[in-house]
C-alpha cells in the first residue's frame, strides 16, 4: 500500500473532484429519478434520488488520475480489475433498483456476486488480533470476509435514512482515515480516503440540511462496499508485518451504525419480523419519531463519528492485541443510548394508548 508521500498537488485534484461530484449530482436532479414517500418513509415529499452517481463519478475520476500518475504505488492489475468489476456491478444494479424497485432477494444476489469478486481478488479476513494473541483465520477468513462485505453494504444502506446522516458520517470517517493513513505512511489508503471524502462532500452540499436529492442505493451500496474492502486490506498476512493500520479502524469509525443495525436486526428476528423489509424502527428513526428533527439526529451521529474518529487515531498507538478494547466505552455509550431511546418510545406510545382509550370511553 505504500507510495510516495503526498504533496500539495493533490489539492487541485480535490477541487476538481469536488466540482465534478457537485455538477454530476446536479445533473442527477435533472434526470428525474424520484423517491416517492410511503407510510414508512422519513420524508414527506417526492425527492430526486440516485445522487450517489455524483460520488461515484468524482471518486473514479480522482482515483483514475492518481493511478495514471503512479501515486498509488504497486497495485496488482488483476486485483484492480476484479475489484472494479465488483464495484461497477454493484453500481449498475443499484441504479436499476433506484429506477424500478428490485426485490430484496435480487439485491442480495448482486451483493453475493460482488463479494465473490472481492474474495476472488485475494482479499479476506486473514488475521484477527485479540488480547489472547493474533488469530490466523486461514480458510475461515475468506468466509468471514465474504459475510463482512454483505453485512456492511447493508449496514450503510440501512443507515442512509435521514438527510446527511450516512454521507456526513462517511465524510468524517474519510477525514480521520486519511489522517491516520498519512501519519502511518499508508499513502494509497490516504488517497482512497481523500477521493471518497471529497467526492461525497460534493453530494453532501445538495443533501444537507434540506435534501435537494437523496443518495439512493447506487450511492449507499457503493460506499458500503468500498468501506468493507478497506477493512480487509490491513488484515492480509502480506501486509501484517509492514502495515500499521489497525484492522479494527473501519468498524470503530462506523460503530454507531453497526450497533444500530445489529440490534435492530436482532430485535426484529426475535419478534419474527422480516428484518430485510423497509421499516422505521432503527434507533435513528425512533429518535426522529420522538420529535427530534432530521438535522438534530444527523448532528448527533456526526458527533459520534468525530468521537469514533478520535478513538480510531488513539487505537493505532496501542499494541495490536489490545486495540479491540477501545470499543468498550463506545459500546457502553451505545447501550445507554439504546436504553434511553427505548424507554422514551415506550412512554410515548403508552401515552398515545391512554389517549385512544379515553376517546373510546367518551364515544
Legacy VTK file of the C-alpha trace (Angstrom):
# vtk DataFile Version 3.0
C-alpha trace
ASCII
DATASET POLYDATA
POINTS 363 float
0.000 0.000 0.000
2.939 2.394 0.492
3.682 5.015 -2.185
5.328 8.399 -2.372
4.323 10.976 0.215
1.527 13.281 -0.984
2.431 16.840 -1.864
0.205 19.873 -2.372
-0.571 18.720 -5.921
-3.465 16.684 -4.530
-5.305 19.900 -3.563
-6.151 20.975 -7.164
-7.242 17.391 -7.794
-9.506 17.653 -4.756
-11.107 20.816 -6.163
-11.686 19.040 -9.485
-13.228 16.014 -7.738
-15.481 18.275 -5.638
-16.661 20.231 -8.686
-17.245 17.110 -10.774
-19.178 15.414 -7.987
-21.313 18.512 -7.367
-22.082 19.016 -11.083
-22.839 15.317 -11.581
-25.219 15.419 -8.619
-26.960 18.476 -10.080
-27.366 16.558 -13.345
-28.937 13.651 -11.454
-31.517 16.072 -10.027
-32.473 16.916 -13.622
-32.517 13.253 -14.698
-35.702 12.762 -12.732
-35.284 9.523 -10.775
-37.564 10.182 -7.818
-38.170 8.768 -4.367
-41.922 8.734 -3.728
-42.648 8.714 0.037
-44.672 5.897 1.564
-46.002 5.404 5.091
-42.627 4.161 6.377
-40.612 6.977 4.754
-38.850 9.623 6.839
-39.564 12.308 4.217
-42.948 13.615 3.080
-42.455 14.941 -0.430
-41.272 13.487 -3.737
-37.493 13.995 -3.945
-34.919 13.186 -6.640
-32.556 10.322 -5.800
-29.506 8.480 -7.179
-27.289 11.397 -6.166
-24.710 8.750 -5.331
-23.830 8.792 -9.044
-22.066 12.100 -8.396
-19.986 10.488 -5.628
-19.041 7.582 -7.891
-18.097 9.818 -10.838
-15.927 12.046 -8.633
-14.270 9.103 -6.874
-13.359 7.182 -10.027
-12.116 10.363 -11.696
-9.773 11.081 -8.786
-8.540 7.517 -8.468
-8.036 7.296 -12.231
-5.851 10.425 -12.262
-3.795 9.185 -9.294
-3.358 5.742 -10.861
-2.114 7.223 -14.137
0.287 9.452 -12.197
1.646 6.370 -10.388
0.799 7.753 -6.961
-0.984 4.646 -5.702
2.139 2.509 -5.573
2.223 -1.033 -6.889
-1.313 -2.336 -7.396
-1.907 -5.776 -8.893
-3.734 -5.313 -12.214
-5.773 -8.471 -11.683
-6.872 -7.368 -8.202
-7.761 -3.936 -9.538
-9.825 -5.429 -12.374
-11.740 -7.793 -10.059
-12.451 -5.061 -7.508
-13.573 -2.653 -10.232
-15.898 -5.258 -11.776
-17.446 -5.963 -8.365
-17.903 -2.238 -7.689
-19.371 -1.447 -11.114
-21.748 -4.415 -10.908
-22.980 -3.096 -7.557
-23.355 0.410 -9.014
-25.272 -0.664 -12.140
-27.730 -2.951 -10.351
-28.264 -0.424 -7.543
-29.032 2.233 -10.156
-31.600 -0.117 -11.700
-33.039 -0.584 -8.195
-33.367 3.201 -7.833
-35.268 3.384 -11.139
-37.550 0.401 -10.568
-37.538 -1.384 -7.251
-35.795 -4.757 -7.170
-36.692 -7.406 -4.620
-34.521 -7.973 -1.549
-33.529 -11.361 -2.982
-32.355 -9.815 -6.268
-30.241 -7.231 -4.446
-28.769 -9.911 -2.194
-27.702 -11.968 -5.221
-25.791 -8.982 -6.612
-24.146 -8.352 -3.225
-23.096 -12.006 -3.133
-21.551 -11.746 -6.608
-19.742 -8.512 -5.660
-18.468 -10.200 -2.505
-17.151 -13.119 -4.539
-15.249 -10.726 -6.824
-13.604 -9.135 -3.759
-12.676 -12.520 -2.290
-11.525 -13.586 -5.761
-9.149 -10.620 -5.725
-7.424 -12.260 -2.767
-8.867 -10.037 -0.038
-10.055 -11.847 3.067
-10.049 -11.560 6.853
-6.688 -13.271 7.382
-5.716 -12.262 10.909
-7.609 -11.023 13.946
-5.656 -9.513 16.869
-7.136 -10.252 20.314
-5.900 -9.807 23.912
-5.136 -13.554 23.857
-2.953 -13.240 20.764
-3.241 -12.940 16.993
-5.636 -15.448 15.457
-4.818 -16.678 11.949
-8.140 -17.485 10.321
-6.951 -19.443 7.279
-9.806 -20.633 5.042
-12.343 -19.336 7.554
-11.044 -15.842 6.773
-12.471 -15.971 3.241
-15.894 -16.941 4.597
-15.849 -14.244 7.281
-14.589 -11.662 4.797
-17.385 -12.570 2.389
-20.092 -12.192 5.045
-18.495 -8.962 6.320
-18.808 -7.435 2.838
-22.516 -8.299 2.548
-23.142 -7.224 6.149
-21.503 -3.805 5.861
-23.026 -2.990 2.468
-26.418 -3.423 4.136
-25.376 -1.587 7.308
-24.532 1.521 5.311
-27.613 1.129 3.117
-29.961 0.761 6.107
-28.474 3.822 7.837
-28.976 6.042 4.789
-32.370 7.168 6.044
-32.067 10.842 7.012
-30.565 13.878 5.296
-26.783 13.899 5.595
-26.598 11.043 8.095
-24.784 8.403 6.026
-22.908 10.791 3.732
-21.819 13.064 6.587
-20.605 10.143 8.684
-18.650 8.802 5.719
-17.034 12.225 5.108
-15.883 12.460 8.735
-14.656 8.854 8.630
-12.728 9.633 5.427
-11.072 12.569 7.156
-9.906 10.510 10.131
-8.906 7.601 7.904
-6.843 9.959 5.745
-5.145 11.481 8.825
-4.295 8.027 10.180
-3.064 6.832 6.787
-0.890 9.919 6.317
0.911 9.576 9.647
1.335 5.827 9.139
2.730 6.500 5.639
-0.040 4.393 4.072
-0.332 6.805 1.167
-2.515 4.719 -1.159
-5.026 4.472 1.670
-4.710 8.233 2.182
-5.607 8.883 -1.460
-8.592 6.491 -1.388
-9.947 8.223 1.731
-9.264 11.661 0.264
-11.016 10.922 -3.058
-14.046 9.326 -1.404
-14.363 12.095 1.195
-14.156 14.968 -1.301
-16.470 13.231 -3.802
-19.033 12.654 -1.029
-18.739 16.292 0.061
-19.854 17.388 -3.415
-23.057 15.400 -2.901
-23.438 16.427 0.762
-23.886 20.105 -0.153
-27.071 19.139 -2.015
-28.328 16.677 0.609
-28.000 18.522 3.924
-29.651 20.190 5.745
-32.527 20.300 3.243
-32.281 17.497 0.725
-32.472 18.514 -2.925
-31.574 14.912 -3.756
-31.053 11.599 -1.948
-28.037 9.326 -2.300
-30.108 6.328 -3.372
-28.998 2.695 -3.271
-26.486 3.417 -6.030
-24.518 5.587 -3.602
-25.058 3.794 -0.303
-24.221 0.338 -1.632
-21.111 1.577 -3.429
-19.793 3.399 -0.349
-20.674 0.423 1.860
-18.715 -1.905 -0.432
-15.717 0.429 -0.502
-15.513 0.719 3.292
-15.973 -3.052 3.639
-12.966 -3.600 1.362
-10.875 -1.090 3.348
-11.267 -3.278 6.450
-9.883 -6.340 4.658
-6.669 -4.717 3.376
-4.828 -4.404 6.743
-5.946 -7.947 7.638
-3.848 -9.502 4.851
-0.922 -11.547 6.155
1.246 -9.983 3.445
0.600 -6.544 4.968
0.610 -7.575 8.630
4.356 -7.049 9.115
4.579 -3.748 7.191
1.152 -2.103 7.622
0.377 -0.378 10.932
-3.238 0.491 10.044
-5.445 -1.422 12.510
-7.925 -3.966 11.173
-10.407 -2.551 13.710
-10.276 1.004 12.310
-13.266 0.774 9.944
-15.561 -0.998 12.470
-14.762 1.683 15.050
-15.303 4.571 12.610
-18.793 3.191 11.919
-19.502 1.603 15.290
-22.730 3.571 15.895
-24.016 2.342 12.511
-23.016 -1.271 13.181
-24.609 -1.224 16.639
-27.872 0.333 15.419
-28.327 -2.120 12.546
-27.226 -5.183 14.545
-29.567 -4.512 17.465
-32.456 -3.673 15.136
-31.994 -6.881 13.142
-31.746 -8.980 16.325
-34.897 -7.365 17.717
-36.868 -7.942 14.518
-35.721 -11.554 14.262
-36.747 -12.063 17.913
-40.201 -10.692 17.072
-40.336 -12.863 13.936
-40.481 -9.820 11.681
-38.977 -9.658 8.191
-35.867 -7.606 9.026
-34.964 -7.132 5.353
-38.166 -5.190 4.579
-38.420 -1.401 4.943
-39.419 -0.221 8.412
-38.987 2.697 10.814
-37.590 1.009 13.918
-33.858 1.719 13.677
-32.652 3.726 16.658
-32.016 6.798 14.492
-35.567 6.541 13.118
-37.056 6.133 16.587
-35.128 9.216 17.740
-36.593 11.141 14.804
-40.108 9.878 15.611
-39.681 11.037 19.212
-39.693 14.585 17.881
-36.043 15.256 17.134
-35.581 16.824 13.704
-33.636 15.302 10.817
-30.883 17.822 11.467
-30.670 17.056 15.195
-30.455 13.281 14.645
-27.838 13.777 11.939
-25.766 16.119 14.124
-25.873 13.507 16.897
-24.439 10.876 14.549
-21.877 13.276 13.121
-20.752 13.983 16.688
-20.479 10.239 17.277
-18.427 9.939 14.076
-15.967 12.538 15.413
-15.629 10.718 18.745
-15.179 7.410 16.945
-12.566 9.007 14.707
-10.610 10.226 17.742
-10.788 6.706 19.165
-9.538 5.309 15.854
-6.480 7.586 16.000
-5.702 6.571 19.585
-6.196 2.904 18.651
-3.261 2.982 16.228
-0.900 3.755 19.130
-1.848 0.619 21.084
-0.348 -2.820 20.817
-2.419 -4.704 18.212
-3.539 -7.255 20.808
-5.286 -4.582 22.891
-6.810 -2.447 20.145
-10.170 -4.224 20.360
-10.536 -2.947 23.946
-11.022 0.595 22.589
-14.566 -0.448 21.650
-15.632 -0.825 25.299
-16.501 2.845 26.094
-18.305 3.202 22.753
-20.286 0.027 23.405
-21.279 1.263 26.883
-22.403 4.583 25.421
-24.473 2.933 22.657
-26.114 0.555 25.151
-27.062 3.555 27.324
-28.336 5.468 24.292
-30.311 2.397 23.184
-31.910 2.041 26.629
-32.780 5.756 26.759
-34.437 5.751 23.316
-36.367 2.553 24.093
-37.630 3.994 27.398
-38.748 7.213 25.684
-40.538 5.271 22.929
-42.408 3.100 25.439
-43.518 6.203 27.383
-44.702 7.966 24.230
-46.726 5.033 22.961
-48.147 4.385 26.437
-49.478 7.971 26.475
-50.950 7.543 22.981
-52.641 4.297 24.050
-54.190 6.005 27.100
-55.478 8.868 24.933
-57.089 6.432 22.497
-58.787 4.614 25.361
-60.152 7.892 26.751
-61.540 8.838 23.326
-63.252 5.445 23.017
-64.728 5.833 26.501
-66.157 9.281 25.642
-67.764 7.884 22.475
LINES 1 364
363 0 1 2 3 4 5 6 7 8 9 10 11 12 13 14 15 16 17 18 19 20 21 22 23 24 25 26 27 28 29 30 31 32 33 34 35 36 37 38 39 40 41 42 43 44 45 46 47 48 49 50 51 52 53 54 55 56 57 58 59 60 61 62 63 64 65 66 67 68 69 70 71 72 73 74 75 76 77 78 79 80 81 82 83 84 85 86 87 88 89 90 91 92 93 94 95 96 97 98 99 100 101 102 103 104 105 106 107 108 109 110 111 112 113 114 115 116 117 118 119 120 121 122 123 124 125 126 127 128 129 130 131 132 133 134 135 136 137 138 139 140 141 142 143 144 145 146 147 148 149 150 151 152 153 154 155 156 157 158 159 160 161 162 163 164 165 166 167 168 169 170 171 172 173 174 175 176 177 178 179 180 181 182 183 184 185 186 187 188 189 190 191 192 193 194 195 196 197 198 199 200 201 202 203 204 205 206 207 208 209 210 211 212 213 214 215 216 217 218 219 220 221 222 223 224 225 226 227 228 229 230 231 232 233 234 235 236 237 238 239 240 241 242 243 244 245 246 247 248 249 250 251 252 253 254 255 256 257 258 259 260 261 262 263 264 265 266 267 268 269 270 271 272 273 274 275 276 277 278 279 280 281 282 283 284 285 286 287 288 289 290 291 292 293 294 295 296 297 298 299 300 301 302 303 304 305 306 307 308 309 310 311 312 313 314 315 316 317 318 319 320 321 322 323 324 325 326 327 328 329 330 331 332 333 334 335 336 337 338 339 340 341 342 343 344 345 346 347 348 349 350 351 352 353 354 355 356 357 358 359 360 361 362
